[in-house]
Amino acid sequence: MELIGRLDNGNVLVIELGEDNLDASNVREFKDAIQSLIQDHTRVVLDMSHVQFVDSSGLGALISCLRMLNGRRGEFRLCAMSKTVRALFELMRMHRVFNIHDAREEAVRAFA
C-alpha cells in the first residue's frame, strides 16, 4: 500500500493514496497504514487523484477514518477524485457525509 504523507500549510496532513483501487483486496492494508499516519493529527486531507475504483469495503475504510478523526474533534477531507469515483460517492450519497474538494490546495485552504 503506497501512502505518502506530508504536512502542508503548517498543520494539515496531506496523504496521497498511490493505488488504483481501494477495495476488498487492499482495504486491510490501507486501514493499517492510514491509522499509523493519522494518529497524531486532527486535520487530514486524502488525495485520491490516482484512485479509479472504490468498492463498499473501501467506503467503509474511509468512513472509519472519518469517525476516528471526528472522535478526536478532527476533520477528514477528500480531494482530487476521478469522475467515476466522484459519481460513485454521489450515487451512494457519500458526498453528504464527506467534505470533498476538487483540488488538494482547495482542501488544505478549507481548514483556514
MIDREN-212878 format. One record per residue (C-alpha): x, y, z. Coordinates in steps of 0.02 Angstrom, whole numbers, plus 50000, padded with zeros to 5 digits. Each point is the difference from the previous one (the first is absolute). Layout:
% MIDREN-212878
@x:X	y:Y	z:Z
...
***
This chain:
% MIDREN-212878
@x:50000	y:50000	z:50000
@x:50076	y:50164	z:49947
@x:49950	y:50143	z:50114
@x:50107	y:50156	z:49999
@x:49967	y:50125	z:50139
@x:50069	y:50176	z:50016
@x:49955	y:50154	z:50099
@x:49929	y:50145	z:49902
@x:49958	y:50175	z:50059
@x:50081	y:49965	z:50168
@x:49880	y:49876	z:50078
@x:49898	y:49913	z:49865
@x:50053	y:49821	z:49962
@x:49979	y:49964	z:49815
@x:50002	y:49815	z:49956
@x:50017	y:49946	z:49820
@x:49926	y:49830	z:49963
@x:50105	y:49926	z:49861
@x:49888	y:49851	z:49959
@x:49880	y:49978	z:49854
@x:49870	y:49913	z:50107
@x:49938	y:50009	z:50178
@x:49906	y:49837	z:50018
@x:49990	y:49836	z:50093
@x:50170	y:49946	z:49934
@x:50095	y:50139	z:50089
@x:49883	y:50080	z:50127
@x:50080	y:49916	z:50152
@x:50172	y:50061	z:49947
@x:49928	y:50174	z:49969
@x:49920	y:50008	z:50173
@x:50161	y:49947	z:50087
@x:50107	y:50123	z:49902
@x:49884	y:50150	z:50016
@x:49967	y:49975	z:50185
@x:50184	y:50011	z:50040
@x:50015	y:50158	z:49893
@x:49851	y:50094	z:50072
@x:50016	y:49951	z:50184
@x:50085	y:50165	z:50049
@x:49902	y:50116	z:49885
@x:49828	y:50081	z:50003
@x:49998	y:50081	z:49827
@x:50019	y:49872	z:49861
@x:49976	y:50009	z:49812
@x:50000	y:49841	z:49896
@x:50053	y:50032	z:49819
@x:49911	y:49870	z:49893
@x:50064	y:50057	z:49830
@x:50072	y:49827	z:49957
@x:49846	y:49901	z:50055
@x:49889	y:49936	z:49861
@x:49887	y:49882	z:50098
@x:49929	y:49989	z:50176
@x:49886	y:49860	z:50060
@x:49893	y:49986	z:50156
@x:50144	y:49940	z:50109
@x:50103	y:50149	z:49940
@x:49857	y:50117	z:50046
@x:49993	y:49916	z:50170
@x:50185	y:50031	z:50027
@x:49979	y:50185	z:49957
@x:49852	y:50013	z:50119
@x:50108	y:49920	z:50134
@x:50132	y:50137	z:49974
@x:49865	y:50133	z:50009
@x:49931	y:49929	z:50163
@x:50173	y:49986	z:50077
@x:50038	y:50182	z:49963
@x:49827	y:50061	z:50051
@x:50024	y:49908	z:50165
@x:50153	y:50108	z:50033
@x:49912	y:50159	z:49942
@x:50099	y:49992	z:49839
@x:49951	y:50017	z:49818
@x:50024	y:49884	z:49851
@x:49986	y:50065	z:49823
@x:50012	y:49914	z:49832
@x:50064	y:50080	z:49840
@x:50044	y:49976	z:49817
@x:49880	y:49857	z:49965
@x:49982	y:49932	z:49824
@x:49831	y:50026	z:49918
@x:49953	y:49817	z:50023
@x:50044	y:49997	z:50185
@x:49909	y:50166	z:50027
@x:49847	y:49929	z:49910
@x:50003	y:49849	z:50116
@x:50009	y:50113	z:50154
@x:49851	y:50099	z:49936
@x:49902	y:49842	z:49957
@x:50029	y:49933	z:50176
@x:49964	y:50173	z:50075
@x:50175	y:50000	z:50076
@x:50028	y:50178	z:49937
@x:49883	y:50050	z:50143
@x:50108	y:49909	z:50127
@x:50174	y:50054	z:49945
@x:50073	y:50171	z:49963
@x:50056	y:49977	z:49819
@x:50105	y:50127	z:49906
@x:50053	y:50005	z:49818
@x:50182	y:50043	z:50035
@x:50125	y:49965	z:50139
@x:50037	y:50186	z:50026
@x:49815	y:50037	z:50019
@x:49981	y:49864	z:50133
@x:50151	y:50064	z:50099
@x:49938	y:50181	z:49990
@x:49829	y:49947	z:50065
@x:50079	y:49968	z:50171
@x:50051	y:50183	z:50018
***
